[in-house]
């Protein structure tokens, strides 16, 4: 039963198989009849054959129809470039116009025919022209002669003509071919021949037949005559076949003598002319009237066209054929040169290319519209595809590759690029599978190129490090030199201060000859820290701060040295940035793919494919990459790729590859490596570690990997820093590595040459990944705090803000500024910073603080010119800023108030507050006084220790109360007060007010300072002239010995002394010329008591010269003169001049004294003036005291006396004449004649 069941199943199975095969055959027949629309083709694969749906507008068809219908148009050309659609148009035309019978001759696959034929042919050495080549420059056919080529072409044409028809259609053709005889036909012929053989035997050997068949066959034949007829027809049929066969025979040799006949049915040549009868016979027995010849232009041979034209002429001229046969040639446009084609063809139909390199984009886009392929990529490749068949084949192959090896991991553009490469360069594509060819060689150059680039980069880094080292050494020396020079300035100032060649700092004496030794660190800092120094004898102890102030009042020595040490060097910073760039460039070089290398000018990787622009484009733009193997072969999950295997071997051989080396099947890589091998530096790979972290792989292998990373080696540090930036498991890795490598941030911030931007990137990673405690633990050597403070770092806004706030609060970070323009995103952190005073008190930070509330232009200007005052005006609500300032008042004053150059307009109230702040250092108070322009109106509100500075810096209002307070405190008019009084604006202001505040200071103090001012010659003359106006006191015994002449004038002019003999004597001693001013100042008093004063000749001279006394007053004063004083010639002349000019008489004693001591001229003048008051005898007496002519005037004589004519003589004789002392006078031009008395009356 079981056996029967099995047999039944087999039978059923065979029936089903037969049925399925039968149905498939039927399906194919239906498709063949009704078209491809019935094919199950969801992927829309397209055939490369010409389609029959071209020429939708029938323009080409109309043109060809006209050509075919026009008589004698026997040779028609359909021209166009390759792929222009000539064949498609012809198929479309044939489908639409079935009124013609078409015979097709195509040489599309003729290259193989040529090659196959040439294998048995002898090579022809005489080659006239070079054969065509394809786009790769590969020869498309062997170099053969035209004659041999023509033979092969003609033979192929003949074969296509005659093999087109069945043998029965051309029964008398001599071309021999194999005919397929069906089984039914064989059976039929066998029966017929058997019957004919039996019939013959029955007729000619009836007895034998009778014996064999046991019946009389002949009798039966005679009985049925139709059998003979049947046999007759059979015999005729076979005679026909024999005759038909003999008609095909060709007799090549016939010899009557020898009776030799040689029959040969093999054709020896393939020349059309030798088979014209066959061709004519073919067209005679067939109905073809249009012969379509395609692809004949591939061989660049125009001779075959000539023969075909001749053939066409013969066919059309043949009376046996008796119909028109048209040859239609599908050829390319450039087949014939110049005007030849118009001479050769009767009608030419041009076909516009269906696509070309400029119009193929839309078709390509249509082919791949469902594949999400980048439009720009399609646009680029469209410029290189100009053949529709090629485009269709690329689309077909892309689809099959996509289904077979495509997956989500494969890039569609790169898969299409590989298919394009396969179609354009099929030989190279085939070689790529066996690691050969141009593309393989190009990708094989990557390692070599990267190695060369890294070697150059390494050398550049070595050179750059050398430059940095040399520059750092130079900077250190330069800074040391600058510090030494700075120290020398301070040491020399000490020597200048002590005014000696040595000074003493307990217990050591230093001399100027050892200045270089003194500038050394230990000795110099001992001097600075001791704070005081003195002359070698111990006298004149002075603080070091005084030297600091004398050299630079704004900065101490320590601050200046710190500025030198911390001063950045732009060249060094630039070198470090260059080194960082080189290191980053080295990392980039390691990551170079072949696309990046191809874009480097000196790569030279395209030398072998220099002319292959398409291939260069695909590689250069990254569409064919190092992972090309994934796009040309299957991938089996669970297996190692070639790259994976190379990595495993590199680890086992301890030959590290680059960190970026791409791994595919990482799980298998891990399985193929031992735990011990994870201790090798060759294991360091980004893909591997990322995978282990992602898959949470633990155990000995992972632990060894992390321990390997944590050994502190340069390779490990480099790997960590690079991996942190690229890993997808950033948080997990960060938490693992910082626990093993505690100094990681110290390395990033201080040891590595990373730029700030990179440091910031790493810090952000730590901030987001680590908890608060771990983050704080990274502050080794204050590395995090310093990083934040130096760079004013603010993190991006995010969930990690609370950790950052905890960190800066814990570390007590002090921000100097905010390096951000996006304050909106960091507003909360900034608020936290301000709330917790985590900022340095400086101008920018205060502006930021106040800017949160209001920062108008007015307020900004106030903060610039009166910072502390503005803060007090604004920060009245929260008081937090003021509290912070008060808690660290010295920092605020040093970093803000004193550092803003324009901050000179603080209000007096604020200045007084600051100067009275006990927490503020004295040096800062003094600096405030120096900087601020605002003056203190009441010195009593300021601590006494600052009064000198107020005076020195002229920051005290010029009023007598302030100066009296200072004078009261110091009890002297010291240098500071004098300097203050010497300032123009001060003495001018003081002069406006009297020094009369007796209620506060008392008379004694007022008199004391007034006397000091009047006695002071250290005041400028101008200042003195103003200040004296404020003094209300006069002094009897004012010592003016040391005063300048101008000051004495001021005292006298302003009557700050009295007229007494003491003052006169004092002036006589030092300023004799000033006595008259004193006298003039007290004129009235002098006129009252001049007789009580002892005057000298100078006094009288000055009085006579003074315009303050009238002539009468002068005479009165002169009349009291001690005649013993009339020894001065000047005085005598002035007295004489006085008396000559007035009417008053001179006393007898004074006249006699004056006449006695005067010269002749003055004596004559005095006498002339006095004559009216003298008697004649007295006149004679005085005249006789003269010499010359004058005594003769006393004589009694009638004879005239002649005298020289001058003014004095004229005045004399006139006075004598008026006195009637002489008779008369006559004044002539040169002389005067005097008539004397003739007798005495």
QUIHU-V485867 format. One record per pair of residues at least 6 apart in sequence whose C-alpha atoms are under 6 Angstrom apart, sorted by sequence separation. I is the first residue (numbers start at 1). J is the second residue. If there is no record, write none. Layout:
BEGIN
I/J
I/J
END
This chain:
BEGIN
133/139
210/216
254/260
431/437
503/509
518/524
534/540
618/624
950/956
981/987
1216/1222
1226/1232
133/140
202/209
254/261
422/429
503/510
534/541
709/716
863/870
885/892
1183/1190
1184/1191
1226/1233
253/261
316/324
432/440
502/510
533/541
548/556
862/870
1067/1075
1155/1163
1183/1191
1225/1233
253/262
428/437
502/511
533/542
1225/1234
252/262
501/511
532/542
915/925
1225/1235
251/262
501/512
532/543
1224/1235
251/263
531/543
532/544
1223/1235
250/263
531/544
1223/1236
250/264
1180/1194
1222/1236
1223/1237
202/217
250/265
1222/1237
202/218
249/265
127/145
361/379
644/663
124/144
935/955
936/956
937/957
124/145
361/382
935/956
936/957
1036/1057
360/382
598/620
935/957
1034/1056
1035/1057
1036/1058
678/701
792/815
930/953
939/962
1034/1057
595/619
814/838
815/839
816/840
952/976
357/382
358/383
595/620
640/665
679/704
792/817
813/838
814/839
815/840
951/976
1025/1050
1205/1230
357/383
595/621
656/682
659/685
660/686
675/701
678/704
789/815
792/818
814/840
1017/1043
1052/1078
1076/1102
1205/1231
357/384
595/622
655/682
659/686
678/705
792/819
1204/1231
1205/1232
357/385
505/533
654/682
785/813
797/825
817/845
904/932
958/986
1097/1125
1203/1231
357/386
504/533
679/708
904/933
951/980
1203/1232
356/386
504/534
710/740
890/920
1101/1131
1202/1232
355/386
503/534
504/535
651/682
710/741
772/803
959/990
1202/1233
61/93
487/519
503/535
504/536
651/683
768/800
958/990
1201/1233
503/536
1200/1233
1201/1234
54/88
297/331
1200/1234
54/89
290/325
991/1026
995/1030
1200/1235
52/88
289/325
290/326
291/327
292/328
293/329
294/330
987/1023
991/1027
994/1030
995/1031
50/87
51/88
284/321
290/327
291/328
498/535
690/727
746/783
865/902
866/903
869/906
982/1019
993/1030
50/88
54/92
731/769
864/902
865/903
982/1020
991/1029
52/91
53/92
864/903
865/904
866/905
991/1030
1197/1236
52/92
373/413
865/905
866/906
987/1027
1198/1238
982/1023
1196/1237
1197/1238
1196/1238
1196/1239
1168/1212
841/892
842/895
843/896
842/896
174/248
155/270
154/270
154/271
154/272
151/270
151/271
442/605
580/753
580/754
102/288
101/288
104/291
106/293
108/295
101/289
102/290
103/291
104/292
105/293
106/294
107/295
102/291
103/292
106/295
107/296
417/623
414/623
405/634
77/328
78/329
79/330
81/332
74/326
75/327
76/328
77/329
78/330
79/331
80/332
74/327
79/332
80/333
79/333
76/345
84/353
75/345
76/346
78/348
80/350
84/354
75/346
76/347
77/348
78/349
79/350
80/351
76/348
78/350
79/351
73/346
83/387
83/388
48/389
45/396
END
